[in-house]
Structures are given as C-alpha cells and as structure tokens.
Amino acid sequence: MQSARGGPRVIGGDGLRLQARLEVGGPGTVVLGRHVTVLRRTALYTLFPDSVIEIGDETLLSGTRISCARRVTIGPESIIGDGRLMDTDYHFTSRRRRKGMGPSPASPIEIGRNVWVGHGAAILKGVAIGENSVVGLGAVVTKDVGANRIVAGNPAVDVGAVPD
C-alpha cells in the first residue's frame, strides 16, 4: 500500500501485533511477515524508492531502529532488540564529504532465521548474520557472523557457540 503523498509502501502479513508504536517512513518498501510483534517503539525508515526492509514471519521487534538505503532482511523467528541496523554510513569519510559526492556507499544487511540481537547492538552495512546466532548487548557488528555463533563487544568478536 502506498500513501497518497507518495510515502512508504507497507506490505503487512496477517496477525501483526502492535503493543507499541511502529513508525514507518521514507519512499521505499517495508514488508512485514505474518505474526510480527512490535513490543516497544520501533522505527523503520527507507531512504530511496528502491530501498526494501523485509521482516520475516514471527519476528519480534523491541525498540528496533532500521535505516535502509538498499536492503535490510531479517529472517523469521528472530528477536531484534533495542538496537540499530544501518546499511549505509550516510556520509563519506572523505574531507570532501560535504561537496555533493552523491549517496554514500550502501551494502545490504542479511539476518538469518532465529537470530537474537541484544539491546544497544549496532549491525552495520554489508553484514550477514547466520541462523540461530546471538549478538550481545551493545555489540557493534562490522563483519559477517556465522550460523550458531555468539558475538559480543565493540568491535564484535566471536565468543563461542550457541548452546543447544
């Protein structure tokens, strides 16, 4: 569905549960799977008309903030806490960053099935997180995380396997 003002297109699955405010903004597309739950105020923003945020079935969002220039995909059955997912840096690091260099580089984020992202974590551009993994409190993830792994720290490092 697109708003009359040309705002975001939101495609929602059955059983969306809003226990807090869900803010959706920008010109792109947001796809919410079936039985997605929003526990705490969550903000999903797209930056361009071709930007896509896709939230998998039965995922829980709790204070999550997503900024998307290209694509952010969260697999089903995930728990995404009060953290930040950004597939762009927003600005170049060059000294010429304010000289009209165009959009900053962006690279998609891919989060697998049954991933838990803890409070205060940041997932940065180009990161893939494998299924069943855990991102610890306040972690800053700048590199891919394999399946069934726990990462923590700034920058995030592998601290072990996810227990059975």
C-alpha positions as CSV (number, residue, x, y, z in Angstrom):
1,M,0.0,0.0,0.0
2,Q,1.4,3.5,-0.8
3,S,0.2,6.6,0.8
4,A,-1.5,9.4,-1.3
5,R,1.6,11.6,-0.6
6,G,4.0,9.1,-2.1
7,G,5.2,7.8,1.2
8,P,6.4,4.3,2.1
9,R,4.8,1.2,0.7
10,V,3.9,-1.1,3.6
11,I,3.0,-4.7,2.9
12,G,1.8,-6.4,6.1
13,G,1.2,-10.1,6.8
14,D,-1.7,-11.5,8.8
15,G,-1.5,-11.2,12.6
16,L,0.6,-8.1,13.1
17,R,0.7,-7.4,16.8
18,L,1.4,-3.8,17.8
19,Q,2.0,-3.4,21.6
20,A,3.8,-0.1,20.9
21,R,4.2,2.5,18.2
22,L,5.5,1.4,14.8
23,E,6.9,4.3,12.7
24,V,7.4,3.7,9.0
25,G,8.9,6.4,6.9
26,G,10.7,7.1,3.6
27,P,9.9,6.4,0.0
28,G,10.8,2.7,-0.1
29,T,9.0,-0.6,0.7
30,V,8.6,-2.3,4.1
31,V,7.4,-5.9,4.1
32,L,6.2,-7.3,7.5
33,G,5.8,-11.1,7.6
34,R,3.0,-13.0,9.4
35,H,2.6,-12.6,13.1
36,V,5.3,-10.0,13.5
37,T,5.2,-8.4,17.0
38,V,6.3,-4.9,18.0
39,L,6.9,-4.8,21.8
40,R,8.5,-1.3,22.1
41,R,8.5,1.7,19.9
42,T,10.2,0.7,16.6
43,A,11.2,2.8,13.6
44,L,11.7,1.5,10.1
45,Y,13.0,4.1,7.6
46,T,13.8,3.7,3.9
47,L,16.0,6.3,2.2
48,F,15.2,5.8,-1.5
49,P,12.3,4.5,-3.6
50,D,14.1,1.2,-4.3
51,S,15.1,0.6,-0.6
52,V,13.5,-2.5,0.9
53,I,13.1,-3.6,4.6
54,E,11.8,-7.1,5.0
55,I,10.9,-8.6,8.4
56,G,10.3,-12.4,8.5
57,D,7.4,-14.2,10.0
58,E,7.0,-14.4,13.7
59,T,9.8,-11.9,14.4
60,L,9.7,-9.8,17.5
61,L,10.9,-6.1,17.3
62,S,11.5,-4.4,20.6
63,G,12.7,-0.8,20.2
64,T,14.5,-1.6,16.9
65,R,15.6,1.2,14.5
66,I,16.4,0.4,10.9
67,S,17.7,2.8,8.3
68,C,17.8,1.3,4.9
69,A,19.4,2.7,1.7
70,R,19.4,-0.6,-0.2
71,R,18.0,-3.7,1.6
72,V,17.7,-5.0,5.2
73,T,16.4,-8.5,5.6
74,I,15.5,-10.1,8.9
75,G,14.8,-13.8,8.9
76,P,11.8,-15.4,10.5
77,E,11.5,-16.2,14.2
78,S,14.2,-13.6,15.1
79,I,14.3,-11.3,18.2
80,I,15.6,-7.8,17.4
81,G,16.1,-5.7,20.5
82,D,16.6,-2.0,21.0
83,G,19.5,-1.6,18.6
84,R,20.3,-0.1,15.2
85,L,20.6,-1.6,11.8
86,M,22.1,0.6,9.1
87,D,23.0,-0.5,5.6
88,T,24.7,2.9,4.9
89,D,27.2,5.2,6.5
90,Y,25.0,8.2,5.5
91,H,28.1,10.3,4.8
92,F,31.5,9.8,3.2
93,T,34.6,9.9,5.4
94,S,36.5,11.9,2.8
95,R,37.4,15.5,3.7
96,R,35.2,16.4,0.7
97,R,32.1,14.8,2.3
98,R,30.0,17.9,2.1
99,K,30.9,18.7,-1.6
100,G,27.9,16.9,-3.3
101,M,29.5,13.5,-3.7
102,G,26.2,11.8,-4.0
103,P,24.8,9.0,-1.8
104,S,27.3,7.3,0.5
105,P,28.1,3.7,-0.2
106,A,25.5,1.2,1.0
107,S,25.5,-2.6,1.2
108,P,22.7,-4.9,2.3
109,I,22.2,-6.4,5.7
110,E,21.1,-10.1,5.9
111,I,20.0,-11.6,9.2
112,G,19.1,-15.3,9.3
113,R,16.4,-17.3,10.9
114,N,16.1,-17.3,14.7
115,V,18.7,-14.6,15.4
116,W,18.7,-12.7,18.6
117,V,20.1,-9.1,18.5
118,G,20.5,-7.7,22.0
119,H,19.9,-4.3,23.5
120,G,22.1,-1.5,22.2
121,A,23.7,-3.5,19.4
122,A,24.6,-2.0,16.0
123,I,24.6,-4.0,12.8
124,L,26.4,-2.1,10.1
125,K,26.3,-2.2,6.3
126,G,27.2,-5.3,4.4
127,V,26.9,-7.7,7.4
128,A,25.3,-11.1,7.2
129,I,24.4,-13.0,10.4
130,G,23.8,-16.7,10.2
131,E,20.8,-18.5,11.6
132,N,20.5,-19.1,15.4
133,S,23.2,-16.6,16.2
134,V,23.2,-14.2,19.1
135,V,24.5,-10.6,19.0
136,G,25.3,-9.5,22.6
137,L,24.4,-6.3,24.5
138,G,26.0,-3.2,22.9
139,A,27.9,-5.2,20.3
140,V,29.0,-3.3,17.1
141,V,28.9,-5.8,14.2
142,T,31.1,-4.8,11.2
143,K,31.8,-8.3,9.8
144,D,29.8,-11.4,9.0
145,V,28.7,-13.8,11.8
146,G,28.5,-17.5,11.1
147,A,25.5,-19.6,12.0
148,N,25.1,-20.7,15.6
149,R,27.7,-18.2,16.9
150,I,27.6,-15.7,19.8
151,V,29.3,-12.3,19.2
152,A,29.9,-9.5,21.7
153,G,32.0,-6.3,22.1
154,N,33.0,-3.3,20.1
155,P,34.0,-4.3,17.6
156,A,32.1,-7.6,17.9
157,V,34.2,-10.7,18.2
158,D,33.2,-14.4,18.3
159,V,32.9,-15.6,21.9
160,G,31.6,-19.1,21.3
161,A,28.9,-21.4,20.0
162,V,25.2,-21.1,20.7
163,P,24.4,-23.8,23.2
164,D,21.7,-26.4,22.4
